[in-house]
Amino acid sequence: MKALWQRYLDGIPEYLARHYWWAYLSPFGVWFFDHRPVINPILFGQYQAILNEVMRRYETAPSPRTLQVTCAYGALTPTLTRSAATGELHLMDAAAIQLRAAQQKIPADARRPSFARMNAESLAYADNSFDTIILFFLLHELPPDARTRTLDEALRTLKPGGRVLIADYGHITRSHLLHRVPLLRALLEALEPFLREFWHGDLDASLMASAARSSLQLKACAGTAIFRGFYRVREYRAQEQLHNTR
């Protein structure tokens, strides 16, 4: 008899179906978690602050072509569709149910994104396609190998002169109260099986390594710590294209 998560394997990465079917693939989960009164407590009341910081950075310059890598619960996608900075908006996800849910959130008077079902580890976009790429609370949910491939693909499709915006958990510390509570850490790591490795990883180094593989020079801009660093918003800019040896 198949395990419950195996019922969701239709074109879905194995780790996503195994660990996150209840949150991202089941119809009830998709309905339940996409409500502000649910999202905000999960993020310890910081959802709007995180979204505001992403949009503040996003709207510092026009973005003729923007890619949102995977759907995100909450208001990110509809906010992007209403932003004056947005030209074309492309949204991809491995799960058809997530794409359908995102489509239903687009206001009638907003620009319509281009939706595509694909795996973030193997994007079907050409090199140098996007001016802005956004990864919103995605990276901590990926196994290390999948995270590396996702970053490689994001940097491959980023235009020279473009930017990457990342919102996610901050680096683990000894000072933050929530990092110091063993029961809370254990609960978060049970719900997010790849969070521990992400907490202890070097995000800047990972981005720089992916940029090098795409022959990009990447500059890490000053990040924003939210909730005393429990969350962070990071911005990276591609400075210029080097000689491509691939």
C-alpha positions, 0 to 999 in steps of 0.5 A: 500500500502506498504511503499517503505522500506518494499519492502526490508524486505526479511530476512533484520532486520526491522531497516535496511530496514526502515532507510537505504534501500536507502544506503545499499539495493537499487541497485542504492544506493549500486552502488553510495555509493561504490565509493571513491569520494563519501565515502571520502567526507562523512567522511570529507576526512578521509577515507584513514586515518581511513583505514590505521589505521585499517590495521596498527593495523591489520598487527601487528600480523598474523590472521589465522581466521578473521571475518569482521562483515558486508560489508563496502563500500570502500577498506577494504575487498580487502585490507584484502584479500591482506594482508600478515597477513590474513589467512582465511577471513570470511565476513557476511552480512544480505543483499545479495546485499551487499555480491554480491557487495563485491564479485565483489571487490575481486582482481583476484589474492587475496585470496577468502573470505568465504561469508555468509548471516546472521544477526550480532545479531545472528552469525552462527559461533561456540564459539571461532572461530576467531582471529580477528574481525573487525567492520568498521563503523557499531555500530553507525548504530545499535539501542542500543539493536541490538548493544548489541546483535552484540557485544555479538555475536562478543565476543562470537565468539572471541578466547581467545587471539584474538582481536577486531578492531572497527572504528567508530565515536568518542565520542561527545565533546564540543570542536570539531567544527563539534560537535558544529554546530547544523545544521551539527549535525541535518543533521548527526542525520537525516541520522543516526538515532542511531548516537546520542545515540552512540555519548553519549554512553560508547563504552568501557563499552559496550565491557566489558559487552559483554566480561563478558557475554562470560566469557572473560577478555578484555583489551582496548588498546590505541585508535587512534583519527582521525580528532581530535577525530571525528572518532576513531579506537579502539582495544580490546584484549581478555586476557584469558578465565574465568570459563564459567558459562553459 
